[in-house]
Amino acid sequence: MTDAAAPSETEFRAEVRDWMAEHLTGDFGHLRFRGGPGDEHAFVEDRMAWERELASGGWTAVGWPTQHGGRGLPLHLEVAYHEEYARAGGPGRAGLIGEGLLGPTLIHFASPEIQQRFLPGIVAGTEFWCQGYSEPNAGSDLANVKTRARLEGDEWVIDGQKVWTSLAQWSDWCFVVARTEEGSERHHGLSYLLVPMEQPGIEVRGIRQITGTAEFNEVFFDGARTSADLVVGAPGDGWKVAMGTLAFERGVLTLGQQMAFQRELDHITEAARKNGRWEDAVMRDRLMKLVTRVRIMRWNATRSLRTDEQAQLPREAMINKLYWADLHRDMGEAAMDVAGSAAMLTRYSGAQEGDAGDEEMSPDHKLFFFSRSDTIYGGSNEIQRNLIGERALGLPREPR
Ligand SMILES: Cc1cc2nc3c(=O)[nH]c(=O)nc-3n(C[C@H](O)[C@H](O)[C@H](O)COP(=O)(O)OP(=O)(O)OC[C@H]3O[C@@H](n4cnc5c(N)ncnc54)[C@H](O)[C@@H]3O)c2cc1C
């Protein structure tokens, strides 16, 4: 379902490259290659301004239909865009959660009023979002959500706690899965609420991570409020909507990241050449296997695109998250082994203004530490295997 006259892929890639070369410079030049995994704290305000710069060129929400402010690109051009963006050193997208997770969810499940209220702010890079799903006892088992919301007049009043909420400290809004039917259990009686972050009933506490910075947070709701009409889908129908968002998170969103992986791998290989580890045949073999796996990752992504239906990936695509999460973790381990004894020193002399001062780690250390989380967020490896077994292979359901 494309609604734009699509240019050829070669022309399109050249257009992206030209635009990036012209705009990711001057006031934005310092953002090149910054703000990616493990580096989310870098230049946050500037990266938010960069979102608006992207929007001015029509380079946000490129896969969304044009009636919602996107470019209506078919999947293969959307992936080409993400690849060229990464190749040009495009910074980690401050608007990723709004554009990649919430936007598609609103397009599929929300009323026209909610779409008109929220989609333009995501496209324009003026409103930023976080994802309020996980709780201390509801991660893989999300149906165990205990955060409650009750209607009081024309507002929902929310009490409870979320955890691991990425970027909450910089977000204007949060999409919150809350229990809205008293006495309901599991996936029944949940609603998908849109909640403003800037209010007295919400407290955000950063969780310092092994990378030395706090990308995710605890979020406490103590009588927090949002308007009664800011519910996506029907009240009580939140599970279906929440699962829709997760499908976007595990699907299209990451199809273009092989270019960033390739760049990281080039960096590791270059380091091995410089420090002599490349002379070791076992290390060379290991790095070549990683190169092969990045290629396979790209082919898997390409294979997933055999349908032009936006956001409708074939069944085989269910292996993608598992595949790249393991690969990225193995790349992080290889980076440390290439560094050898230097890997034991996490301090980094290449820190720049905007970095987290003394705590700043080398890009290789960030890769190593942050990639440990790739096999957890967006559904852990074990959960992905359960999903592949049950939904792709039709095996019996896990006993509950
Ligand atoms: C970097 C990062 C960013 C995140 N950002 C967000 C965010 O923005 N918003 C948000 O809501 N959440 C976020 N999360 C939370 C993430 O979704 C959860 O960590 C994840 O769902 C796992 O839940 P848990 O941590 O509670 O682990 P648990 O669910 O307690 O799992 C512990 C272990 O048990 C295994 N396990 C659990 N159930 C099963 C099962 N049925 N079968 C086999 N094995 C099982 C798991 O695989 C895991 O190894 C983030 C996490 C990370 C690491």
Ligand as a Chemical Component Dictionary entry (heavy atoms), coordinates in Angstrom:
data_LIG
# 
_chem_comp.id                   LIG 
_chem_comp.type                 NON-POLYMER 
_chem_comp.pdbx_formal_charge   0 
_chem_comp.three_letter_code    LIG 
# 
loop_
_chem_comp_atom.comp_id 
_chem_comp_atom.atom_id 
_chem_comp_atom.alt_atom_id 
_chem_comp_atom.type_symbol 
_chem_comp_atom.charge 
_chem_comp_atom.model_Cartn_x 
_chem_comp_atom.model_Cartn_y 
_chem_comp_atom.model_Cartn_z 
_chem_comp_atom.pdbx_ordinal 
LIG C1  C1  C 0 17.873 -1.172  27.301 1  
LIG C2  C2  C 0 16.461 -1.475  27.674 2  
LIG C3  C3  C 0 15.474 -0.544  27.373 3  
LIG C4  C4  C 0 14.148 -0.804  27.725 4  
LIG N1  N1  N 0 13.207 0.150   27.456 5  
LIG C5  C5  C 0 11.925 -0.065  27.844 6  
LIG C6  C6  C 0 10.931 0.957   27.635 7  
LIG O1  O1  O 0 11.212 2.028   27.090 8  
LIG N2  N2  N 0 9.676  0.725   28.079 9  
LIG C7  C7  C 0 9.321  -0.454  28.682 10 
LIG O2  O2  O 0 8.148  -0.613  29.022 11 
LIG N3  N3  N 0 10.236 -1.427  28.910 12 
LIG C8  C8  C 0 11.524 -1.263  28.504 13 
LIG N4  N4  N 0 12.474 -2.234  28.731 14 
LIG C9  C9  C 0 12.082 -3.430  29.489 15 
LIG C10 C10 C 0 12.026 -4.718  28.681 16 
LIG O3  O3  O 0 10.875 -4.738  27.886 17 
LIG C11 C11 C 0 12.057 -5.871  29.684 18 
LIG O4  O4  O 0 13.340 -5.854  30.298 19 
LIG C12 C12 C 0 11.836 -7.216  29.016 20 
LIG O5  O5  O 0 10.505 -7.324  28.556 21 
LIG C13 C13 C 0 12.130 -8.392  29.996 22 
LIG O6  O6  O 0 11.425 -8.205  31.173 23 
LIG P1  P1  P 0 12.156 -8.263  32.613 24 
LIG O7  O7  O 0 13.334 -7.362  32.561 25 
LIG O8  O8  O 0 11.132 -8.012  33.646 26 
LIG O9  O9  O 0 12.719 -9.735  32.720 27 
LIG P2  P2  P 0 11.876 -11.010 33.131 28 
LIG O10 O10 O 0 10.600 -11.020 32.389 29 
LIG O11 O11 O 0 11.827 -11.105 34.611 30 
LIG O12 O12 O 0 12.788 -12.173 32.568 31 
LIG C14 C14 C 0 13.934 -12.688 33.256 32 
LIG C15 C15 C 0 14.481 -13.857 32.465 33 
LIG O13 O13 O 0 13.506 -14.918 32.418 34 
LIG C16 C16 C 0 13.237 -15.278 31.063 35 
LIG N5  N5  N 0 11.826 -15.624 30.903 36 
LIG C17 C17 C 0 10.767 -14.888 31.347 37 
LIG N6  N6  N 0 9.604  -15.491 30.970 38 
LIG C18 C18 C 0 9.948  -16.599 30.268 39 
LIG C19 C19 C 0 9.199  -17.616 29.614 40 
LIG N7  N7  N 0 7.861  -17.597 29.600 41 
LIG N8  N8  N 0 9.880  -18.609 28.980 42 
LIG C20 C20 C 0 11.240 -18.634 28.977 43 
LIG N9  N9  N 0 12.007 -17.700 29.597 44 
LIG C21 C21 C 0 11.363 -16.698 30.233 45 
LIG C22 C22 C 0 13.595 -14.065 30.254 46 
LIG O14 O14 O 0 13.914 -14.398 28.924 47 
LIG C23 C23 C 0 14.791 -13.507 31.007 48 
LIG O15 O15 O 0 15.957 -14.183 30.623 49 
LIG C24 C24 C 0 13.807 -2.016  28.386 50 
LIG C25 C25 C 0 14.813 -2.955  28.675 51 
LIG C26 C26 C 0 16.112 -2.699  28.333 52 
LIG C27 C27 C 0 17.156 -3.724  28.671 53 
# 
loop_
_chem_comp_bond.comp_id 
_chem_comp_bond.atom_id_1 
_chem_comp_bond.atom_id_2 
_chem_comp_bond.value_order 
_chem_comp_bond.pdbx_ordinal 
LIG C1  C2  SING 1  
LIG C2  C3  SING 2  
LIG C2  C26 DOUB 3  
LIG C3  C4  DOUB 4  
LIG C4  N1  SING 5  
LIG C4  C24 SING 6  
LIG N1  C5  DOUB 7  
LIG C5  C6  SING 8  
LIG C5  C8  SING 9  
LIG C6  O1  DOUB 10 
LIG C6  N2  SING 11 
LIG N2  C7  SING 12 
LIG C7  O2  DOUB 13 
LIG C7  N3  SING 14 
LIG N3  C8  DOUB 15 
LIG C8  N4  SING 16 
LIG N4  C9  SING 17 
LIG N4  C24 SING 18 
LIG C9  C10 SING 19 
LIG C10 O3  SING 20 
LIG C10 C11 SING 21 
LIG C11 O4  SING 22 
LIG C11 C12 SING 23 
LIG C12 O5  SING 24 
LIG C12 C13 SING 25 
LIG C13 O6  SING 26 
LIG O6  P1  SING 27 
LIG P1  O7  DOUB 28 
LIG P1  O8  SING 29 
LIG P1  O9  SING 30 
LIG O9  P2  SING 31 
LIG P2  O10 DOUB 32 
LIG P2  O11 SING 33 
LIG P2  O12 SING 34 
LIG O12 C14 SING 35 
LIG C14 C15 SING 36 
LIG C15 O13 SING 37 
LIG C15 C23 SING 38 
LIG O13 C16 SING 39 
LIG C16 N5  SING 40 
LIG C16 C22 SING 41 
LIG N5  C17 SING 42 
LIG N5  C21 SING 43 
LIG C17 N6  DOUB 44 
LIG N6  C18 SING 45 
LIG C18 C19 SING 46 
LIG C18 C21 DOUB 47 
LIG C19 N7  SING 48 
LIG C19 N8  DOUB 49 
LIG N8  C20 SING 50 
LIG C20 N9  DOUB 51 
LIG N9  C21 SING 52 
LIG C22 O14 SING 53 
LIG C22 C23 SING 54 
LIG C23 O15 SING 55 
LIG C24 C25 DOUB 56 
LIG C25 C26 SING 57 
LIG C26 C27 SING 58 
# 
